[in-house]
């Protein structure tokens, strides 16, 4: 059994080794690492080689520690753009043919006539496809680990979590690719339909992110009105107490100020009340959509959340809060009494959004995605096992 | 061909179970609801023999082998291979297989192909390393082991394919069209390899269109037609009763000589005077042997030369000039063509061979002249 597994992996390595695309992807990975190795930060600002990068708000090593910069670059450029987009497409192109080629005429007879079950053969071939992604991510992460160590002076072993996370992310797509490959026996169909499926997931994820962003904005706005009304309530109470004392009808100490009394003292708050009610209505309208998208996401793989787990583990909320506090251009939160609008602190909203993302449990992200993958692979195994080849 | 130490001799001592390497009963395969590829095949292959399976395209030869190799699932199958039920994966460790139209990964070298497929049969690494060069030498590819398959000709791929089928020192070797794309020298080499395998006690199961190849190496054959076994047995068994002598006369007056010489010797099936005018006119000698007259040729259904001596004497008495007298045994091709024309039905014994000729004609017509 082990002899066969080793043979299949050695064969897969030889196949990858023979493919130019494997080495082209490796080379491009090296270039990406070099690009962010060329980014530097000191007390004067951020530089690319010798050129200072203009930023909308001043960023330097006092507001953004070098270690955090490189970790965020690794996450934003290395993982989110390179590994989970460009390198994934290249990996799919390289590996989409593994299963269709295996089950093509002339090849499958050679393998099925050996003492190996169809299920094990298919799953091992599937695993050899993941080897491509594993080798690519491992090489990229090792290079990044060295760059962050040398340039950011932080030797962060947590970076290597990128290897299992990106491989798990790729495995969701490759599970779909395997099923389509078994069903159609066509490399092109497997590749194109997997990319189509991936685009569908991207649209769903984007929709989810947009809804979540709107929800966080509305929630922050609602909380802002709550805070502003609550803050005004103390002042209004003092004013009302003074007025009642003058009129000989003193306000009892335990008297809770009603909204009507509040508006009587501070009529300009009526706008804030109206806006808060509007925000509540909007939140109520948004809720079923969010539930629907959440339900849809529960049954499909969570590609972006999976790779974002790395950021969750590498960069703590405390780091992000410290970074937000260090930003000199924070907008003050408060009520504009003339327009009734609430001024939101962008950094605060971003932190809230990040907290909302991080509130989704890891088991939901990985567990349900892996369950989807298991369903895809089980279907592929059933079709392959029942088919005459 | 050099003797290869990679092929250990399979002796009766290390054989377990019955004398049958393959013992099949009622193997059937239906695709969908209508297409019956195999209609209940019953077949037995002895251990240590070279068994040939032949049949026209679409007869079900490769389907049958693929069922034995677990590549295709049968609709119905009873029987065993090396004492194990058909479909058992464990028995595949003791089997070698070269599929028709095989496709090896082109990024592998010849030696890597042998190593990979042997590893898939769970041959230990040390044995693989030892056998790879030996078997490459055996198939005449010793100098090409480190060259990629993509640079091989079809014949070279076929040779490497045979070598990979032998890597696990199998007890049964299935070779599906092994000489496909191989030049005459290569075909001779493959015949010698098959002979060597037989000498070493291996059972060889050959699927081939090249009937002359099979005739040269097979101990027994089965002819498959429309998913059924039409004939099965040794060549002697299959040709029993179909051997004959052919006497050919010279000269334009040969029919006249026959006309005058034979009536006294024969019980004729047709009126006298018509004898030599009709192709395929038939009669019977006093001993019961059939006689067929075809213009200037007389065919006699016997293997005994004494039987035809009176006939020769009579012809000579009537001035006939004898051009040739030769014993004739039907070839595998004759049997094949006869079987193809008359699927799944045994001809009655002593049937005159003109039926075979007629049937061959029918088959050629059905297949656009390419029998």
Interface residues (C-beta under 8 A of the other chain):
Chain A: X1 X3 X4 X6 X7 X8 X10 X11 X14 X15 X17 X18 X104 X105 X106 X107 X108 X109 X110 X111 X112 X113 X114 X115 X116 X117 X388 X389
Chain B: X31 X66 X69 X70 X71 X72 X73 X89 X90 X92 X93 X95 X97 X99 X101 X102 X103 X104 X105 X107 X108 X112 X115 X116 X117 X119 X120 X121 X122 X123 X124 X125
